[in-house]
Amino acid sequence: MESIEVLGLAAATLTTSAFVPQVYRAWRSRSTKDISLIMYLSFLVGTLLWLYYGLVQGSAAIVMANGVTGLLVVVMLVLKARYK
């Protein structure tokens, strides 16, 4: 694995894991009142576009980061719909 791909994987791990506390907090508190629906919807579209780009480019870092981030965003949107 190239060192630049390792750098990409490290960046992907940090940026993706940044969403985990927010998802956990919304799940535990059962409150998403302060979460912007428009922000998460637009973020999901951007994440899916990055995922597609990563697949086309063959970049494991981009694919993994955006696959996991997309999943976390979907979870947050489900929580948003459930705990209005």
Secondary structure by P-SEA (a helix, b strand, c coil): ccaaaaaaaaaaaaaaacaaaaaaaaaaacccccccaaaaaaaaaaaaaaaaaaaaaccaaaaaaaaaaaaaaaaaaaaaaacc
